[in-house]
């Protein structure tokens, strides 16, 4: 045999099999806005919607079957979930454990208390040492020994200031400076973990964070202010084979199809509000090999959101125009609906709201939002009266002047009050 010939046994050896990974994020299973309670379970119907979406994901993981599940953070809407919702989440995650599917769950910003030393909402899986379930509450690398698979995963859960920096390091520094320091520290930690990984095994980076270049969904309204943003340099690293992200509710790939590594937000599993009305909801299945990954987005069967903006140009045919533009009753059955009306304030007596609500009898929920148009000058008032208003009151005047709806104004006003209160401390 020539010394340059390749032994036939090696020619016959198959290439390593890709590791099939199911990636999802932002479950928020206890979101109960819109709708009513279910008579049988006593749970809010919307909570059941989120649980049904989660069931589809768990069913897919078990039936595929997949080799591994990555949950990129935010199991609940806040860090103090009711025991009933923790029970429902636990039941579904235990199905993955019982099926022997290694599962890594990142702690998201809705899962963790800002106070140092407090338990996170996923802590019980670590406390009880649930088989095959790994909770990532710090920046770390999981390897074949933990996962039982020929793959590695670097986890970057939600990063808070208190977890990475001491009080002495941040004293006297501006918030912008502190955030920049945290971003640098995270970058250094990730680089160290990437450099120390086995170069022959596939490597996943999973993070619950914003990434430069991502398109925010409606969740941006509750993310005002300064937060960690991962640089493109951290995630767009050829040594990585897949980047599994969470935190942004809009499904998106931050790299063109076919590029390596894929950098993917699967998005939330159900629509949180009307800002997500037209977004597809689902999860990602990825076949990950060293140097090559193929992935697909799998759409979930979720409840419809129907958002209707009515055009009413003429006072003489105001209600006729409204009714003509509404969908038929059977078209909105079971949907969460919003009708947005915009009309001059002096047309108010012409509005017959009952005629509108009658058309939506079969809908799960209906909101009628009225944008009453007036001259912006009269909305803002004269300069003398403005001088007597507080900053928060001035902001409310501004939101009204740019025709924001009541729901958006309420959310922004609450955030503004928190910001002003923090500035006064």
C-alpha positions in Angstrom: 0.0 0.0 0.0 1.3 3.4 -0.9 2.1 5.5 2.2 -0.2 8.2 0.7 -3.2 5.8 0.3 -6.1 6.1 2.8 -7.0 2.8 4.5 -10.3 1.5 3.3 -11.7 1.3 6.8 -11.5 5.1 7.2 -13.2 5.6 3.8 -16.1 3.6 5.0 -16.5 5.4 8.3 -19.7 7.6 8.3 -19.4 11.3 9.1 -20.4 12.2 12.7 -24.2 12.4 12.9 -25.5 16.0 13.5 -26.9 16.7 16.9 -30.6 17.6 16.5 -31.5 20.5 18.8 -34.9 22.1 19.6 -34.5 25.7 20.5 -37.3 27.9 22.0 -37.5 30.9 24.2 -39.8 33.5 25.9 -42.6 31.2 27.0 -44.2 33.7 29.5 -46.7 31.0 30.3 -48.6 33.1 32.9 -49.6 36.0 30.6 -53.3 36.4 31.4 -54.2 39.6 29.5 -57.3 39.4 27.3 -60.1 36.9 27.6 -61.7 35.1 30.6 -61.2 32.1 32.8 -61.8 28.5 31.6 -64.7 26.9 33.4 -63.1 23.5 33.7 -59.5 24.3 34.7 -60.2 27.7 36.4 -57.1 28.9 34.6 -57.2 32.1 32.5 -57.9 31.1 28.8 -54.8 33.0 27.7 -52.6 31.0 30.1 -54.1 27.9 28.6 -53.1 29.3 25.2 -49.5 29.6 26.3 -49.5 26.1 27.8 -51.0 24.7 24.6 -48.1 26.2 22.7 -45.6 24.8 25.1 -47.3 21.4 24.8 -46.7 21.5 21.0 -43.1 22.2 21.6 -42.7 19.4 24.2 -44.6 17.0 21.9 -42.3 17.8 19.0 -39.2 17.3 21.2 -40.4 13.8 22.3 -41.8 12.6 19.0 -39.1 13.8 16.7 -37.2 12.8 18.8 -34.6 15.5 19.3 -31.2 14.9 21.0 -31.3 18.1 23.1 -33.5 21.0 24.0 -32.3 24.6 24.6 -34.7 27.0 26.3 -33.2 30.5 26.0 -35.0 32.1 29.0 -38.1 33.8 30.4 -40.4 31.0 31.5 -42.8 33.4 33.2 -44.0 37.0 32.9 -42.3 38.0 36.2 -40.0 36.7 38.8 -42.8 35.8 41.3 -44.9 33.2 39.5 -47.9 31.7 41.2 -47.4 28.0 42.4 -50.1 26.9 39.9 -48.1 28.2 37.0 -44.9 26.7 38.4 -46.7 23.4 38.6 -47.8 23.6 34.9 -44.3 24.5 33.8 -42.8 21.7 35.9 -45.1 19.1 34.5 -44.0 19.8 30.9 -40.3 20.1 31.7 -40.5 16.7 33.5 -41.7 15.1 30.3 -38.3 16.0 28.8 -36.6 14.6 31.8 -38.5 11.4 31.7 -37.8 11.1 28.0 -34.1 11.3 28.7 -33.6 14.5 26.6 -30.8 16.7 27.9 -32.3 20.2 28.4 -30.5 23.4 29.1 -32.7 26.2 30.5 -31.3 29.7 30.7 -32.5 32.1 33.4 -34.0 35.2 31.7 -34.7 38.7 32.9 -38.2 37.8 33.9 -36.9 34.7 35.8 -34.4 36.4 38.1 -34.6 38.8 41.1 -32.4 41.9 40.9 -31.4 41.3 44.5 -28.2 39.3 44.9 -28.6 35.9 46.5 -32.3 35.5 45.6 -33.4 32.2 44.0 -34.6 32.3 40.4 -37.9 30.9 39.1 -36.1 27.8 37.6 -34.0 27.0 40.7 -36.0 24.0 41.9 -34.7 21.9 38.9 -31.2 22.4 40.2 -32.2 22.1 43.9 -33.9 18.7 43.2 -31.2 17.6 40.8 -33.7 16.7 38.1 -32.2 14.2 35.7 -31.2 15.6 32.3 -32.3 19.1 33.2 -29.6 21.8 33.5 -30.4 25.4 34.7 -27.9 28.0 33.6 -27.9 30.9 36.1 -24.4 32.0 35.4 -22.1 32.2 32.4 -20.7 28.7 32.0 -19.9 25.9 29.5 -21.7 22.6 29.4 -19.8 19.7 27.8 -20.3 16.1 26.9 -19.9 14.9 30.5 -23.0 17.0 31.6 -25.0 16.7 28.4 -24.3 13.1 27.5 -23.8 14.1 23.9 -20.9 15.0 21.6 -21.7 18.7 21.8 -20.8 21.8 23.9 -22.9 24.7 25.0 -21.9 28.1 26.4 -24.7 29.7 28.4 -25.1 33.4 28.9 -28.2 33.9 31.0 -29.5 37.4 31.8 -26.7 39.4 33.2 -27.3 41.8 36.0 -24.8 44.3 37.4 -24.7 42.7 40.9 -23.7 39.3 39.5 -20.7 40.5 37.5 -19.5 43.6 39.4 -18.9 44.7 43.0 -20.4 47.8 44.4 -16.8 49.3 44.7 -16.3 48.8 40.9 -19.5 50.7 40.0 -19.5 53.5 42.6 -19.3 57.0 41.1 -19.6 55.7 37.5 -22.5 56.6 35.2 -24.9 54.0 34.1 -23.6 54.1 30.5 -20.1 53.4 31.8 -21.2 50.5 34.0 -23.1 48.9 31.1 -20.0 49.2 28.9 -17.9 47.6 31.6 -20.4 44.7 31.9 -20.4 44.2 28.1 -16.6 44.1 28.1 -16.6 41.6 31.0 -19.2 39.3 29.3 -17.1 39.4 26.1 -14.0 38.4 28.0 -15.8 35.5 29.7 -17.3 34.2 26.5 -14.0 34.4 24.7 -12.3 32.4 27.4 -15.0 29.7 27.3 -14.9 29.5 23.5 -11.1 29.3 23.4 -11.2 26.5 26.0 -13.8 24.4 24.1 -13.0 21.2 22.3 -12.3 22.3 18.7 -13.5 18.9 17.4 -17.0 19.0 18.9 -19.9 21.3 17.8 -20.2 24.4 19.9 -23.5 26.3 20.7 -23.7 29.7 22.3 -27.0 30.4 23.9 -27.8 33.8 25.4 -30.8 35.7 26.8 -29.9 39.1 25.6 -30.3 41.8 23.0 -27.8 41.5 20.1 -26.6 44.3 17.9 -28.6 44.4 14.7 -31.7 42.6 16.0 -35.2 44.0 15.3 -37.2 44.5 18.4 -40.8 43.5 18.8 -43.4 44.9 21.0 -41.4 43.9 24.1 -39.2 46.9 23.5 -41.8 49.0 25.4 -40.7 47.3 28.6 -37.0 47.4 27.8 -36.5 51.2 27.9 -33.2 52.3 29.5 -29.8 50.7 29.5 -29.4 46.9 29.2 -26.7 44.5 28.1 -26.3 44.3 24.3 -24.1 41.6 22.9 -21.8 42.8 20.1 -21.9 41.2 16.8 -18.3 40.1 17.3 -19.2 37.9 20.2 -22.0 36.0 18.4 -20.6 36.0 14.8 -17.7 33.8 15.6 -16.7 31.0 13.2 -15.7 28.8 16.1 -19.4 28.6 17.0 -21.8 26.3 15.2 -25.2 27.7 16.3 -26.3 30.7 18.4 -29.5 30.1 20.3 -30.9 33.4 21.5 -33.8 34.6 23.6 -35.3 37.9 25.0 -36.6 39.4 21.7 -40.1 38.2 20.9 -39.8 38.6 17.1 -38.5 35.5 15.3 -35.5 36.4 13.2 -32.2 35.2 11.8 -29.4 37.7 12.2 -27.4 36.0 9.4 -28.4 35.1 5.8 -29.6 31.6 5.3 -26.7 29.2 4.8 -24.1 31.4 6.6 -22.2 30.0 9.6 -23.0 30.1 12.4 -26.7 30.7 12.3 -27.7 33.4 14.8 -31.4 32.8 15.7 -34.1 34.3 17.8 -37.0 31.8 17.7 -39.3 34.5 19.2 -41.9 34.1 21.9 -44.2 31.0 21.8 -47.5 33.0 21.8 -48.5 36.5 21.0 -48.2 38.7 24.1 -50.1 41.7 22.8 -51.2 43.5 19.6 -47.7 44.6 18.8 -47.1 40.9 17.9 -50.4 40.5 16.0 -48.8 39.8 12.7 -45.7 37.8 13.9 -45.3 34.1 13.4 -44.8 32.2 16.6 -42.8 29.0 16.8 -39.6 27.2 17.6 -36.4 26.1 15.8 -35.1 22.7 14.9 -31.4 22.7 14.1 -29.1 19.9 13.0 -25.7 20.9 14.3 -22.4 19.5 13.2 -18.9 20.9 13.5 -18.6 23.6 10.9 -22.1 23.0 9.4 -25.6 23.6 10.7 -29.0 23.4 9.0 -32.1 24.8 10.7 -35.8 25.3 10.2 -38.5 27.5 11.9 -41.5 25.4 13.0 -44.7 27.4 13.2 -47.0 26.8 16.2 -50.8 26.8 16.1 -51.6 29.9 18.2 -54.7 32.0 18.8 -55.4 34.7 16.2 -55.1 38.4 17.0 -57.2 40.6 14.7 -56.4 44.3 14.6 -58.7 46.6 12.6 -58.2 50.2 11.8 -61.4 51.9 10.7 -61.4 54.8 8.2 -64.3 57.2 8.8 -64.0 60.2 6.4 -67.6 61.5 6.5 -69.8 62.4 9.5 -72.9 61.8 7.4 -72.0 58.1 7.0 -69.9 57.6 10.1 -71.5 54.4 11.5 -72.2 53.0 8.1 -68.5 53.3 7.3 -67.6 51.6 10.6 -69.9 48.6 10.2 -69.0 48.1 6.5 -65.3 47.7 7.5 -65.9 45.2 10.3 -65.4 41.4 9.6 -68.3 39.1 9.8 -69.1 37.4 13.2 -67.9 34.0 12.0 -64.6 35.4 10.9 -63.6 36.5 14.4 -64.8 33.4 16.3 -62.3 32.7 19.1 -60.0 35.6 18.1 -58.6 38.4 20.3 -59.7 41.5 18.5 -59.1 45.3 18.6 -61.0 47.9 16.6 -59.2 51.3 16.3 -61.5 54.2 15.6 -60.2 57.7 14.7 -62.6 60.5 14.4 -63.1 64.2 15.4 -64.1 64.6 19.0 -67.4 66.3 18.0 -68.5 63.1 16.2 -68.7 61.3 19.6 -72.6 61.4 19.7 -72.6 59.5 16.4 -70.8 56.5 17.7 -73.0 53.4 18.4 -70.6 51.1 20.2 -73.1 48.4 20.8 -73.4 47.8 17.0 -69.7 47.2 17.0 -69.6 44.8 20.0 -72.5 42.8 18.6 -70.4 41.9 15.6 -67.7 40.4 17.9 -70.0 38.2 20.0 -68.0 35.1 19.1 -64.6 36.6 19.7 -62.6 35.7 22.8 -61.9 39.4 23.5 -62.6 42.8 22.0 -61.1 46.2 22.6 -62.5 49.3 21.1 -59.9 52.1 21.0 -61.1 55.6 20.3 -58.7 58.1 19.0 -60.6 61.4 19.3 -58.9 64.0 17.1 -58.6 67.5 18.2 -56.2 70.3 17.3 -52.8 69.6 18.7 -52.6 73.1 20.1 -55.8 72.5 22.1 -54.4 69.2 23.3 -51.2 70.7 24.6 -52.8 73.7 26.0 -51.2 77.2 26.3 -47.7 77.7 27.5 -48.7 79.2 30.9 -50.7 76.1 31.8 -47.9 73.8 30.7 -45.5 75.5 33.1 -47.6 74.3 36.0 -47.4 70.6 35.0 -45.0 68.0 36.4 -42.6 66.2 34.1 -44.8 63.1 34.2 -47.9 65.1 33.3 -46.0 66.8 30.5 -45.0 63.4 29.1 -48.7 62.3 29.2 -49.6 65.4 27.2 -46.9 64.6 24.7 -48.1 60.9 24.2 -51.6 62.2 23.6 -50.4 64.8 21.1 -48.8 62.1 19.0 -51.9 59.9 19.1 -50.7 57.0 21.2 -53.4 54.7 22.4 -54.4 54.5 26.1 -52.6 51.1 26.6 -49.3 52.4 25.3 -49.6 55.6 27.3 -50.2 53.7 30.5 -47.1 51.5 30.0 -44.9 54.5 29.2 -46.2 56.6 32.1 -45.4 53.7 34.5 -41.9 53.5 33.2 -41.4 57.2 33.3 -42.5 57.3 37.0 -39.9 54.6 37.8 -37.2 56.5 36.0 -37.9 59.8 37.7 -38.2 58.1 41.1 -34.7 56.5 40.5 -33.3 59.9 39.5 -34.5 61.4 42.8 -32.9 58.8 45.0 
